[in-house]
């Protein structure tokens, strides 16, 4: 009998200033995408539980979701963007390849999880998440 080929998915890290927001959006994205075991994790707040961003928590989440197909990082605001850019510039702490994705956190996360679950590569996951900017509500 032939062994089933294991498909590696792009991992997704959601960086927020709040642990609760990051973790809740990760749970929401996986649930709405119908992929409860999706490689998506929140990296929110500071290690002491306060508001802010933490390189340590981002790296930990990226390593947790890394399956060898790349890691997409979606962020909420200001210093989250700067923190991820600093990690990417450093180049040795995040799994390779890793990419900061310019997308709305909630809608982009859902699109990213759906695209990753469908076998999309890192470029496709980023494009799917970025496309969420065009979702109209009225």
C-alpha positions as CSV (number, residue, x, y, z in Angstrom):
1,X,0.0,0.0,0.0
2,X,1.3,3.5,-0.9
3,X,1.8,5.9,1.9
4,X,-0.4,9.0,1.8
5,X,1.7,12.1,1.0
6,X,1.6,14.6,3.9
7,X,0.8,18.1,2.8
8,X,2.5,20.9,4.6
9,X,0.5,24.0,5.1
10,X,1.6,27.6,5.4
11,X,1.5,28.5,9.1
12,X,-0.3,31.7,10.2
13,X,0.7,34.0,13.1
14,X,-1.7,36.7,14.3
15,X,0.1,39.5,16.1
16,X,-2.0,41.8,18.2
17,X,-1.3,44.1,21.2
18,X,-3.8,41.9,23.1
19,X,-3.4,38.2,23.9
20,X,-7.1,37.8,24.0
21,X,-7.6,39.4,20.6
22,X,-4.8,37.4,18.9
23,X,-6.0,34.1,20.4
24,X,-9.7,34.8,19.7
25,X,-9.1,35.8,16.1
26,X,-7.0,32.6,15.6
27,X,-9.9,30.5,16.9
28,X,-12.5,32.4,14.9
29,X,-10.5,32.1,11.6
30,X,-10.0,28.3,12.1
31,X,-13.6,27.9,13.0
32,X,-15.1,29.9,10.2
33,X,-12.7,28.2,7.7
34,X,-13.9,24.8,9.0
35,X,-10.3,23.8,9.8
36,X,-10.2,23.4,13.6
37,X,-6.6,22.0,13.5
38,X,-5.3,24.8,11.2
39,X,-1.7,25.9,11.8
40,X,-2.7,29.3,13.1
41,X,-1.7,30.9,16.4
42,X,-2.0,34.1,18.2
43,X,1.0,36.1,19.4
44,X,-0.6,38.8,21.5
45,X,0.4,41.1,24.3
46,X,3.6,41.0,26.4
47,X,5.0,38.0,28.2
48,X,3.7,39.5,31.5
49,X,0.2,39.6,30.1
50,X,0.1,43.3,29.5
51,X,-0.8,45.1,26.3
52,X,2.0,45.4,23.7
53,X,4.0,43.2,21.3
54,X,6.7,40.7,22.1
55,X,9.4,39.4,19.7
56,X,9.6,36.3,22.0
57,X,5.9,35.5,21.7
58,X,5.9,36.1,17.9
59,X,8.9,33.8,17.4
60,X,7.4,31.1,19.7
61,X,4.1,31.2,17.7
62,X,5.9,31.1,14.4
63,X,7.8,28.0,15.4
64,X,4.6,26.4,16.7
65,X,2.8,26.8,13.3
66,X,5.8,26.2,11.0
67,X,5.3,23.1,8.9
68,X,8.0,23.9,6.4
69,X,5.8,25.7,3.9
70,X,6.4,29.2,5.2
71,X,4.8,31.5,7.8
72,X,2.5,34.4,7.1
73,X,2.3,37.1,9.8
74,X,-0.8,39.3,10.1
75,X,-0.7,42.2,12.5
76,X,-3.1,44.7,14.1
77,X,-1.4,48.1,14.4
78,X,1.7,50.3,14.7
79,X,4.3,48.6,16.9
80,X,3.1,45.1,15.9
81,X,4.2,46.0,12.3
82,X,7.5,47.4,13.5
83,X,8.2,44.4,15.7
84,X,7.6,41.9,12.9
85,X,9.6,44.0,10.5
86,X,12.5,44.0,13.0
87,X,12.3,40.2,13.3
88,X,12.3,39.8,9.5
89,X,15.2,42.1,9.1
90,X,17.2,40.1,11.7
91,X,16.6,37.1,9.6
92,X,17.5,34.3,11.9
93,X,14.7,33.9,14.5
94,X,11.7,33.3,12.3
95,X,11.3,30.1,10.2
96,X,12.0,30.6,6.5
97,X,10.3,31.8,4.5
98,X,8.3,34.2,6.7
99,X,6.3,37.2,5.4
100,X,4.5,40.1,6.8
101,X,1.1,40.3,5.2
102,X,-0.6,43.6,4.6
103,X,-4.2,42.6,5.4
104,X,-7.0,43.4,7.8
105,X,-6.5,41.2,10.9
106,X,-9.9,39.4,11.1
107,X,-11.0,39.1,7.5
108,X,-7.4,38.6,6.3
109,X,-6.9,35.8,8.9
110,X,-10.0,33.9,7.7
111,X,-8.9,34.2,4.0
112,X,-5.4,33.1,4.9
113,X,-6.5,30.0,6.8
114,X,-8.9,29.1,4.0
115,X,-6.2,29.5,1.4
116,X,-3.6,27.6,3.4
117,X,-6.0,24.8,4.1
118,X,-6.6,24.5,0.3
119,X,-2.9,24.0,-0.3
120,X,-1.9,27.5,-1.2
121,X,1.7,28.4,-1.0
122,X,2.9,31.5,1.0
123,X,2.4,33.9,-1.9
124,X,-1.2,32.6,-2.4
125,X,-1.9,32.8,1.3
126,X,-0.6,36.4,1.4
127,X,-2.6,37.3,-1.7
128,X,-5.8,35.8,-0.3
129,X,-5.4,37.7,2.9
130,X,-4.6,41.0,1.2
131,X,-7.6,40.6,-1.0
132,X,-9.7,41.0,2.1
133,X,-9.2,44.7,1.8
134,X,-11.7,44.7,-1.0
135,X,-14.5,43.0,0.9
136,X,-17.4,45.5,1.0
137,X,-19.9,45.6,3.8
138,X,-22.3,48.0,2.2
